[in-house]
Amino acid sequence: MVVPELRPWRAARPHVTRFAGAVRPRLARAAEAVRPCLARTRKPKTWQYTVGAATAGLALAAGAVTAAGPWDSTGQRTAERDWAAAQERTGGADHGRHTDTSDTAAKAPLPAPSAASVLTGLGGGTGTVKSAPNGKALAGVLGPLLDVPELGTRSAAVVDVASGKALYGEGASKPLIPASTTKIATGAAALAALGPDHRLTTRTALEPDTKELVLVGGGDPTLTARKEADGWASLRELAAATAEALKKHGLSQVTLSYDTTLYTGPDLHPIGVNDNIARVTALMADEARTDGSTSGPAPRAADPAKDAATKFAAFLADHGIRTTSPGPSKATNRAESLAEVASPPLSTLVERMLTNSDNDIAEALARQTAVASGERADFDGADEAIRAQLRKLGLPVTGAVFKDGSGLNRDDRLTAGLLTALLAKASDPAHPELRSTLTGLPVAGFTGTLSSRYTDGAAGIVRAKTGTLTGVNTLAGTVVDQDGRLLAFAFMASNTPAPGPAQSALDRTATALASCGCS
């Protein structure tokens, strides 16, 4: 696959130029730390390059934090947000068009709901970015770091995003267990099928002549029952609006039901009852968490749909509406819709899923992809739908198996080649709908599952999705190398003896890629 050369727009160039100028001296010093290792031998010993990479990582971290700021609460650079907002003058919480036509407004970029695509390479468009890394030199750096017992059975791929050229591959077409890097593919498939502005809607419907009120699940796991919704769809707001509508109908008491028929098939994930994921149902509140958490493992309600409906009944009672104990049902076509609440745009859900490695959102997006693709909204239908969407994007899906959307299932299979092709496709200006597949990636040393990693390495430079199961460690994302080239990479390891050493080995390899000029 060949990806067109990325050309930052004029609005981005001042940011890119300043950033490139500030970082380049630090990257140069970082490169000097590892060059002696490369000069002494074409294929340095692992320990030699590791020492150099660690030293380079410290320099890269300092340079990135000092020069790339300011950082916002999600770890994305403000300059990138400006660049994203400048494209076609779009932005804002609803991705809407700019309505202020004043001269001042015309010059200022609008706020964007998420960060922009990762920039091509520092200084892109200014003629300062060097050529892509030499494949042979890159193999000399990465090969020894990957060829270690800590990584068991492994595969790897590195692609130059601007050209789409494969720079390095070791078993890149070999399907391995991907763990949570599966979420990259799930997010991309959902964005391709539904679009980044799609929202998941939860609504209420009143059946005629029966006084039956149905809470209809739209598959939004981020629906919240908390007092502070923080921008997510609010179950309390839905109750308030529903109560107002019921009073207009002269009703103060109803039979309450809930509808989860958007999804079909088993709702229990094959791993069974587990704190890492709730039952996969079209209706839940706060991912059925019972401990007040918003991410990570947590105890879950045994019946997420009934739990959400019970909370909804309590909120209706606060507004003077009495209900029966809720039970399952299905809203008919004759039912009158009373009120609804919508999730943030799908792009925001994808970012949250990737940053926090959120399994509940991942499974919801897999089923939403199935619904949009005309497949059954179950595990098998999601498998068919995800592969079909990736195939439409022209991606190499041979050997890919999606037994779930989250990567918790050990029967999932992906290739390093598919992951890097996916990341390169998301960087392609021809596919802006896939942008949040990149912007949601955890930032090393700052956000999500990478917040505590790379603190002594390439903090702020590596953006990647992690994957961890027993005996499985994976890492896939993007990095800007020492010469300013944006590279997509995927490192996959199965049969790893221990998670800690394997994770460290992958981190060292990503740090080495960041500090490598390798021209």
Secondary structure, 3 states (H helix, E strand, C coil): CCCCCCCCCHHHHHHHHHHHHHHHHHHHHHHHHHHHHHHHCCCCCHHHHHHHHHHHHHHHHHHHHHHHCCECCCCCEHHHHHHHHHHHHECCCCCCECCCCCHHHHHCCCCCCCCCCCCCCCCCCCCCCCCCCCHHHHHHHHHHHHCCHHHCEEEEEEEECCCCEEEEEECCCCCECCHHHHHHHHHHHHHHHHCCCCCCEEEEEEECCCCEEEEECCCCCCCECCCCCCCCCEHHHHHHHHHHHHHHCCCCEEEEEEECCCCCCCCCCCCCCECCECCCCCCCCHHHECCCCCCCCCCECCCHHHHHHHHHHHHHHHCCCEECCCEECCCCCCCEEEEEEECCCHHHHHHHHHHHCCHHHHHHHHHHHHHHHCCCCCHHHHHHHHHHHHHHCCCCCCCCECCCCCCCCCCCEECHHHHHHHHHHHHCCCCHHHCHHHHCCCECCCCHHHCCCCCCCCCCCEEEEEEEECCEEEEEEEEECCCCCEEEEEEEEECCCCHHHHHHHHHHHHHHHHHCCCC
